[in-house]
Amino acid sequence: MTHGLSGPFIERLEPSVGFGLELALEVDTAVRDPYGEVKLVTVKALLPSELAYLLEHGTEGLAELARRFADSGEEHLSRLKRKPVA
């Protein structure tokens, strides 16, 4: 869980501010813009049951949610009316 930023906050598992509750999955892709290099991340809005699962299972839960999102084929999308993966 992050505060909408990459890097130093990725290990913190408390609910975030600014964007609501999200799971940020960093990717190895970076692009250059006029201001420098930009690292891309996928931000997934968590449903209440997914947040509860993450808080209960910690780091292992984070990895499991990421796997389940990838298996769903919609790891890059945030939809309010989707079925929870946990």
C-alpha positions in Angstrom: 0.0 0.0 0.0 1.3 3.4 -0.8 0.6 7.1 -0.5 0.4 7.3 -4.2 4.1 7.3 -4.5 6.6 4.7 -5.5 9.6 3.5 -3.7 10.0 4.2 0.1 6.4 3.7 1.0 5.8 0.3 -0.7 6.6 -1.7 2.4 4.0 0.1 4.5 0.7 -1.8 4.8 -1.5 0.7 6.5 -4.4 2.3 4.6 -3.2 5.2 2.4 -4.4 8.7 1.9 -5.0 10.7 -1.2 -6.3 8.0 -3.5 -8.2 5.9 -1.0 -7.1 2.3 -0.4 -5.0 0.9 -3.2 -2.5 -1.8 -4.0 0.4 -0.4 -6.0 2.3 -2.9 -8.1 5.6 -1.6 -9.4 6.7 -2.6 -12.9 10.1 -2.6 -14.4 9.1 -0.2 -17.1 10.2 3.4 -17.1 9.6 6.2 -19.6 11.4 9.5 -20.1 9.5 12.7 -20.2 10.8 16.3 -20.4 11.5 16.3 -16.6 13.3 13.0 -16.4 12.6 9.3 -16.0 9.1 8.2 -14.8 8.5 4.8 -13.2 5.2 3.3 -14.1 3.0 1.6 -11.5 -0.4 -0.1 -11.6 -2.7 1.1 -8.9 -5.6 -1.2 -8.0 -8.4 0.0 -5.8 -9.1 -2.6 -3.1 -12.6 -3.7 -2.1 -13.3 -4.0 1.6 -12.8 -7.8 1.7 -9.5 -7.5 -0.1 -8.2 -4.9 2.3 -9.3 -7.1 5.3 -7.4 -10.0 3.7 -4.3 -7.9 3.2 -4.3 -6.6 6.8 -4.8 -10.1 8.1 -2.1 -11.8 6.0 0.5 -9.0 5.6 3.3 -9.5 3.0 2.1 -12.9 2.0 -1.4 -11.5 1.5 0.0 -8.8 -0.7 1.7 -11.3 -2.9 -1.4 -13.5 -3.0 -3.7 -10.6 -3.9 -1.3 -9.6 -6.7 -1.4 -13.2 -8.0 -5.2 -13.3 -7.9 -5.5 -10.0 -9.7 -3.2 -11.3 -12.4 -5.2 -14.5 -12.7 -8.4 -12.5 -13.1 -6.9 -10.8 -16.2 -7.8 -7.4 -14.8 -4.8 -6.6 -12.7 -4.5 -3.2 -14.4 -8.1 -2.2 -14.0 -10.1 -0.7 -11.1 -13.8 -1.3 -11.3 -16.3 -0.6 -8.6 -18.7 -3.4 -9.7 -16.1 -6.2 -9.9 -16.1 -9.4 -7.9 -13.6 -9.4 -5.0 -10.7 -11.8 -5.3 -10.6 -12.3 -1.5 
